[in-house]
Amino acid sequence: MSIDLPTDDRGIVILGGGLAGLMASLETGAAVYEADPAWGGASASDRCDGFTFDRGIHLLQTMNMKIVEMLEELGIQWNVIERSAHIYAFGKYVAYPFQINSTNLRIDRRLYCVWTFLRRQTNPEPANYADWIYKTIGRGFADTFLIPYSEKFWGVHPREMSFEWTGNRVPKSNLKQVLRGAIPRRHQCQFPIPCGK
């Protein structure tokens, strides 16, 4: 099925009223076409029986000050939230980022993850996101968490994705963090989140 959408005089059409679509419209002045009755895309929330369910991750991970300034011009205000995120894996809760909080994993799994992290540089140069994960955090952490999580989150296997977008979106860890994370401790992180109205 083909749909003819009106374009601006430059032939620009923006499909999707998520953050990227809204920012593109603000920059170009082109119309946005959104299938849902409300704007927001993956950054929107749905309400059901008094509960709010976020469609995606509700934090801003951009280092691009132009985007931050554009959002502030639109009246977005920010809260700073202490993150307490956990992944349920192997019958236990593991704090996020997974690779620096492996203490709740069984000792054999934890040792395997740390060992393959130490050997991660022996992996080939990345050609896709899966390769990048193996090269960045090692096969143990990759196969235990980030590969299956990424496939669930993005809807495709990471080998089918590029990796150039990762930037500050995927936490990179150093040896000290990984080793400290293999023993009990608490990790906290602060991040900005838009104030709800």
N, C-alpha and C positions, 0 to 999 in steps of 0.2 A: 504494500500500500504506500502510495506517495502522497505527501501533504505539501501543498504550496503555502509557505509562510511568507508574509510580507517582510521585505528586508529594508534596511535604510539605503540611502543613495550610494553607499559603498558596498552593498551586497552583504552586510553583516547581519546574521541572525544568532541570537544567544539562546541555546536550549538548556534549560535547567536554572532554577532560581536558588541554587545553593550559594555558598560564599563566593566561589569562583565566578559563577554566572552573574551575581550581583555586582561584584567588583569589575568584571568586564563591561557591564552595562554602564556603571558609573564612569569608567574610563572612556568608553567609546560613544555613549549616548544611545546605543542600539537597544531595541526592545528585547525583553526577556520573555520566553515562553516556558511556563512551568506546568507540568501535568498535575501536580497536587494542588489542592485549593489554597494552600498556604506556602509562603516562602521558607527557605532554610535548608532544603536538601538534607544531607547527612548531619547538618548541625541543628536540625529542628528536633523538637520533642513532641511526643504524643501523650495525651492524657487519657486514662482509662480507670474508671472506678476510684477516683481520688488519688491515683498514682501517676507519676510522670516517668515516662520511659524515653531516654535519649536514643536517637537513631544512630548516632555515631559518637566519636570522641568530642567532648565539649571543652576543648582548650585550644588556645591559639599558639601554634608552633612556628610562627613565621619570624624570621629575622629581618624581613622587609619592612622598614619603617614607613614606606609609602602606604602599605596596606593598613598598618596600625593607625596612621594619621587619617586615612580615608574612613576607617571605622569610627574613630573619635569624632570626625566631622559629621558623621551620621548620628551622633549622640550616644554611641556605645560607651558604657562605663564598665570598669573592670573590678572584679573581686579577686583577691589572692587567696587561693585555697591550699591547705596542706593536703597533699595527696596521700591516700592510704589505699593503694590498689593491690589486689592479690589475684593470683591465678590458681585455680584448683587443679592440681596435677598429682597424679599417683596417690590419690587419697588424702592429700594435704594441701594447705594453702601456702603459696610461695609469693612473697612480696615482689612487686614490679619495680624496677627492671629485673627480670628473671635471672640474668647472668651475674648479677652482683648480690643476689639474695638466695643462693642455692642451699642454705643451711637446712631447710625443711625437707629436702630430698633425701632418699636413702643414701647411705654413705657410698655404696658402689656407684650409683648414678651420679652423685656429686663428684666423686673422684674422676669418673669418665668425662664429665663435662669440663672440669678444670684441666684435665690432661689434654683434651682436644683443643681447649682454648690456648694452652701453651704451644700447641703444634699448629695453630691456625695458619701461620704464614707459609706452611708447606702446601696449602691448598692452591690450586691454579688461580691466575688472575681472573676476576669475574667477567663473565659475558652476560649475566642476567642477575636478577635479584637473589635467587637461591645461591648462586656462586658467591655473591657479595656477602650474604649471611654467613656462609661457611668460612670465608676469608676473614670476616670481622669478628665473629664470636666463637668459631670452631664448630665442629660437627655435633658434639654432644649437646650444647645449648640449642643449636639449630634444630636438630631432629627431635629434641625433647620438647621444645616450646615454639621457637619463632617460625619455623617452616609450617607446622600445622596451624598455628594462629594466623599467620599471614594468608594462608589458603582460605581459611574460614572468613577472615575479615574482608579480603579483596575479591573472593569468589573465583580465583584462578590460582593455579600453582605458581609459586614465586619464580620458577624457571621460565615462565611465560611473561615475566615482567622485566622492565629495565630497572637499573639501580641508581641512576643519576639523581633521582628525586629525593633520595634518603636524607641527605643533609643533616639537619638537627631533629628529624622526625623519628629516627630509630636510634635509641641510646647506644653509644659506643662506650666500651668499658676498658680500663687499663688493668694491668696485672694486679696492682695493689687492691683495686676495687673487687676484682673477682676473687682473690684470695681472702680478703676480709669478709666477703659475702658468703664464703663457705663455712664460716663460723657464726654462731648466733649474734645478731645485732639488729638494730632498727634503722631502716632507710626512710628518710622523709624528703619530700621535694615540694617546692612551691611553684605555682604556675598561675597565670592570669586566666580568668574566665568571665565572660560578659555577665553583668548583673541582670537578673530576671525582673520583669515587670508584670 
